[in-house]
Amino acid sequence: MVQKQEVMDLFLSACPSYKERWLTYVRDSYDHGEERLLYVDIGDFTSHVVDLYQKKMLNEFPCIFKVVENLHTNGDSYVREAATIGFLESLQNHTSHVELDLEVFVCYLPQSLYDGGMH
């Protein structure tokens, strides 16, 4: 079962292009040893995903959305909720701010995730 502390490492493994941004984000957002806020962290990651889409850099998308599916299906209750509310709803929010049609991401989502979180 996937636990809270594993989530961002899974996203980083699936999306190596996020690593530099992640290191900067953590340095700028947290003091040493401070507890990280998963939903806020996922929000920053989702911004990166939208940036990748806008740049038409889609090669990491299949792996990213496999992680989302894994979190949704194999995570504990907190992780499942973070996958749905944290990632998918954050994705909806980001796409509305940049005038990007959310439907462009549907092809990357398994039907169960689409039905469960994105409309």
ChimeraX commands (.cxc) that place a marker at each C-alpha (Angstrom):
marker #1 position 0.00,0.00,0.00 radius 0.5
marker #1 position 1.41,3.40,-1.01 radius 0.5
marker #1 position 1.93,5.76,1.93 radius 0.5
marker #1 position 1.92,9.58,2.06 radius 0.5
marker #1 position 5.71,9.90,2.32 radius 0.5
marker #1 position 6.20,7.94,-0.93 radius 0.5
marker #1 position 4.00,10.04,-3.20 radius 0.5
marker #1 position 6.39,12.76,-4.33 radius 0.5
marker #1 position 9.22,10.25,-4.88 radius 0.5
marker #1 position 6.89,8.32,-7.19 radius 0.5
marker #1 position 6.08,11.49,-9.13 radius 0.5
marker #1 position 9.78,12.38,-9.35 radius 0.5
marker #1 position 10.60,8.92,-10.70 radius 0.5
marker #1 position 7.87,9.22,-13.32 radius 0.5
marker #1 position 8.75,12.80,-14.23 radius 0.5
marker #1 position 12.50,13.49,-14.12 radius 0.5
marker #1 position 11.96,16.91,-15.71 radius 0.5
marker #1 position 10.41,18.04,-12.41 radius 0.5
marker #1 position 13.52,17.35,-10.30 radius 0.5
marker #1 position 15.16,20.78,-10.55 radius 0.5
marker #1 position 11.89,22.59,-9.98 radius 0.5
marker #1 position 11.16,20.28,-7.02 radius 0.5
marker #1 position 14.51,21.01,-5.37 radius 0.5
marker #1 position 13.96,24.75,-5.75 radius 0.5
marker #1 position 10.37,24.46,-4.53 radius 0.5
marker #1 position 11.38,22.51,-1.40 radius 0.5
marker #1 position 14.25,24.90,-0.65 radius 0.5
marker #1 position 11.98,27.94,-1.03 radius 0.5
marker #1 position 8.93,26.47,0.73 radius 0.5
marker #1 position 10.22,24.57,3.74 radius 0.5
marker #1 position 12.68,25.00,6.56 radius 0.5
marker #1 position 15.04,22.09,7.20 radius 0.5
marker #1 position 13.13,19.28,8.88 radius 0.5
marker #1 position 9.75,20.94,8.48 radius 0.5
marker #1 position 6.86,18.61,7.68 radius 0.5
marker #1 position 5.87,18.78,4.04 radius 0.5
marker #1 position 2.29,19.39,2.98 radius 0.5
marker #1 position 1.43,16.77,0.39 radius 0.5
marker #1 position -1.51,18.62,-1.16 radius 0.5
marker #1 position 0.56,21.78,-1.63 radius 0.5
marker #1 position 3.45,19.73,-3.04 radius 0.5
marker #1 position 1.11,17.99,-5.47 radius 0.5
marker #1 position -0.24,21.40,-6.51 radius 0.5
marker #1 position 3.24,22.51,-7.53 radius 0.5
marker #1 position 3.80,19.26,-9.39 radius 0.5
marker #1 position 0.49,19.72,-11.21 radius 0.5
marker #1 position 1.63,23.20,-12.32 radius 0.5
marker #1 position 4.66,21.51,-13.84 radius 0.5
marker #1 position 2.45,19.00,-15.66 radius 0.5
marker #1 position 0.40,21.84,-17.15 radius 0.5
marker #1 position 3.62,23.64,-18.15 radius 0.5
marker #1 position 4.82,20.47,-19.89 radius 0.5
marker #1 position 1.55,20.21,-21.77 radius 0.5
marker #1 position 1.72,23.82,-22.89 radius 0.5
marker #1 position 5.27,23.21,-24.18 radius 0.5
marker #1 position 4.04,20.02,-25.94 radius 0.5
marker #1 position 6.50,17.96,-23.91 radius 0.5
marker #1 position 4.29,14.93,-23.38 radius 0.5
marker #1 position 6.77,12.07,-23.24 radius 0.5
marker #1 position 6.49,11.76,-19.42 radius 0.5
marker #1 position 2.68,11.85,-19.35 radius 0.5
marker #1 position 2.05,8.09,-19.59 radius 0.5
marker #1 position 4.32,7.47,-16.58 radius 0.5
marker #1 position 2.87,10.41,-14.62 radius 0.5
marker #1 position -0.69,9.20,-15.05 radius 0.5
marker #1 position 0.32,5.61,-14.25 radius 0.5
marker #1 position 1.53,6.94,-10.91 radius 0.5
marker #1 position -1.78,8.76,-10.41 radius 0.5
marker #1 position -3.63,5.52,-11.16 radius 0.5
marker #1 position -1.35,3.60,-8.78 radius 0.5
marker #1 position -1.99,6.14,-6.01 radius 0.5
marker #1 position -5.70,5.95,-6.66 radius 0.5
marker #1 position -5.86,2.17,-6.62 radius 0.5
marker #1 position -3.00,1.11,-4.30 radius 0.5
marker #1 position -2.68,4.00,-1.87 radius 0.5
marker #1 position -3.96,4.20,1.66 radius 0.5
marker #1 position -7.08,6.33,2.11 radius 0.5
marker #1 position -5.09,9.57,2.47 radius 0.5
marker #1 position -3.07,8.84,-0.68 radius 0.5
marker #1 position -6.18,7.89,-2.69 radius 0.5
marker #1 position -7.80,11.14,-1.68 radius 0.5
marker #1 position -4.62,13.06,-2.54 radius 0.5
marker #1 position -4.59,11.46,-6.00 radius 0.5
marker #1 position -8.18,12.47,-6.65 radius 0.5
marker #1 position -8.50,15.77,-4.86 radius 0.5
marker #1 position -4.85,16.80,-4.78 radius 0.5
marker #1 position -3.84,15.93,-8.33 radius 0.5
marker #1 position -7.00,15.76,-10.42 radius 0.5
marker #1 position -8.78,18.73,-8.88 radius 0.5
marker #1 position -5.56,20.73,-8.89 radius 0.5
marker #1 position -5.22,19.88,-12.57 radius 0.5
marker #1 position -8.74,21.18,-13.13 radius 0.5
marker #1 position -7.91,24.39,-11.30 radius 0.5
marker #1 position -4.67,24.96,-13.19 radius 0.5
marker #1 position -6.25,24.36,-16.58 radius 0.5
marker #1 position -9.03,26.85,-15.85 radius 0.5
marker #1 position -6.43,29.56,-15.08 radius 0.5
marker #1 position -4.48,29.05,-18.29 radius 0.5
marker #1 position -7.49,28.63,-20.58 radius 0.5
marker #1 position -6.60,25.04,-21.36 radius 0.5
marker #1 position -9.31,22.51,-22.03 radius 0.5
marker #1 position -9.22,19.83,-19.36 radius 0.5
marker #1 position -10.29,17.24,-21.92 radius 0.5
marker #1 position -6.76,17.24,-23.36 radius 0.5
marker #1 position -5.68,15.14,-20.37 radius 0.5
marker #1 position -8.46,12.57,-20.60 radius 0.5
marker #1 position -6.55,10.35,-23.03 radius 0.5
marker #1 position -3.91,9.84,-20.32 radius 0.5
marker #1 position -6.38,8.82,-17.62 radius 0.5
marker #1 position -7.71,5.33,-17.08 radius 0.5
marker #1 position -11.50,5.37,-17.28 radius 0.5
marker #1 position -11.80,4.63,-13.55 radius 0.5
marker #1 position -9.92,7.81,-12.69 radius 0.5
marker #1 position -11.83,9.89,-15.19 radius 0.5
marker #1 position -15.11,8.65,-13.75 radius 0.5
marker #1 position -13.88,9.19,-10.21 radius 0.5
marker #1 position -12.47,12.65,-10.35 radius 0.5
marker #1 position -12.46,14.63,-13.58 radius 0.5
marker #1 position -15.57,16.01,-15.18 radius 0.5
marker link #1:1,2 radius 0.2
marker link #1:2,3 radius 0.2
marker link #1:3,4 radius 0.2
marker link #1:4,5 radius 0.2
marker link #1:5,6 radius 0.2
marker link #1:6,7 radius 0.2
marker link #1:7,8 radius 0.2
marker link #1:8,9 radius 0.2
marker link #1:9,10 radius 0.2
marker link #1:10,11 radius 0.2
marker link #1:11,12 radius 0.2
marker link #1:12,13 radius 0.2
marker link #1:13,14 radius 0.2
marker link #1:14,15 radius 0.2
marker link #1:15,16 radius 0.2
marker link #1:16,17 radius 0.2
marker link #1:17,18 radius 0.2
marker link #1:18,19 radius 0.2
marker link #1:19,20 radius 0.2
marker link #1:20,21 radius 0.2
marker link #1:21,22 radius 0.2
marker link #1:22,23 radius 0.2
marker link #1:23,24 radius 0.2
marker link #1:24,25 radius 0.2
marker link #1:25,26 radius 0.2
marker link #1:26,27 radius 0.2
marker link #1:27,28 radius 0.2
marker link #1:28,29 radius 0.2
marker link #1:29,30 radius 0.2
marker link #1:30,31 radius 0.2
marker link #1:31,32 radius 0.2
marker link #1:32,33 radius 0.2
marker link #1:33,34 radius 0.2
marker link #1:34,35 radius 0.2
marker link #1:35,36 radius 0.2
marker link #1:36,37 radius 0.2
marker link #1:37,38 radius 0.2
marker link #1:38,39 radius 0.2
marker link #1:39,40 radius 0.2
marker link #1:40,41 radius 0.2
marker link #1:41,42 radius 0.2
marker link #1:42,43 radius 0.2
marker link #1:43,44 radius 0.2
marker link #1:44,45 radius 0.2
marker link #1:45,46 radius 0.2
marker link #1:46,47 radius 0.2
marker link #1:47,48 radius 0.2
marker link #1:48,49 radius 0.2
marker link #1:49,50 radius 0.2
marker link #1:50,51 radius 0.2
marker link #1:51,52 radius 0.2
marker link #1:52,53 radius 0.2
marker link #1:53,54 radius 0.2
marker link #1:54,55 radius 0.2
marker link #1:55,56 radius 0.2
marker link #1:56,57 radius 0.2
marker link #1:57,58 radius 0.2
marker link #1:58,59 radius 0.2
marker link #1:59,60 radius 0.2
marker link #1:60,61 radius 0.2
marker link #1:61,62 radius 0.2
marker link #1:62,63 radius 0.2
marker link #1:63,64 radius 0.2
marker link #1:64,65 radius 0.2
marker link #1:65,66 radius 0.2
marker link #1:66,67 radius 0.2
marker link #1:67,68 radius 0.2
marker link #1:68,69 radius 0.2
marker link #1:69,70 radius 0.2
marker link #1:70,71 radius 0.2
marker link #1:71,72 radius 0.2
marker link #1:72,73 radius 0.2
marker link #1:73,74 radius 0.2
marker link #1:74,75 radius 0.2
marker link #1:75,76 radius 0.2
marker link #1:76,77 radius 0.2
marker link #1:77,78 radius 0.2
marker link #1:78,79 radius 0.2
marker link #1:79,80 radius 0.2
marker link #1:80,81 radius 0.2
marker link #1:81,82 radius 0.2
marker link #1:82,83 radius 0.2
marker link #1:83,84 radius 0.2
marker link #1:84,85 radius 0.2
marker link #1:85,86 radius 0.2
marker link #1:86,87 radius 0.2
marker link #1:87,88 radius 0.2
marker link #1:88,89 radius 0.2
marker link #1:89,90 radius 0.2
marker link #1:90,91 radius 0.2
marker link #1:91,92 radius 0.2
marker link #1:92,93 radius 0.2
marker link #1:93,94 radius 0.2
marker link #1:94,95 radius 0.2
marker link #1:95,96 radius 0.2
marker link #1:96,97 radius 0.2
marker link #1:97,98 radius 0.2
marker link #1:98,99 radius 0.2
marker link #1:99,100 radius 0.2
marker link #1:100,101 radius 0.2
marker link #1:101,102 radius 0.2
marker link #1:102,103 radius 0.2
marker link #1:103,104 radius 0.2
marker link #1:104,105 radius 0.2
marker link #1:105,106 radius 0.2
marker link #1:106,107 radius 0.2
marker link #1:107,108 radius 0.2
marker link #1:108,109 radius 0.2
marker link #1:109,110 radius 0.2
marker link #1:110,111 radius 0.2
marker link #1:111,112 radius 0.2
marker link #1:112,113 radius 0.2
marker link #1:113,114 radius 0.2
marker link #1:114,115 radius 0.2
marker link #1:115,116 radius 0.2
marker link #1:116,117 radius 0.2
marker link #1:117,118 radius 0.2
marker link #1:118,119 radius 0.2
view
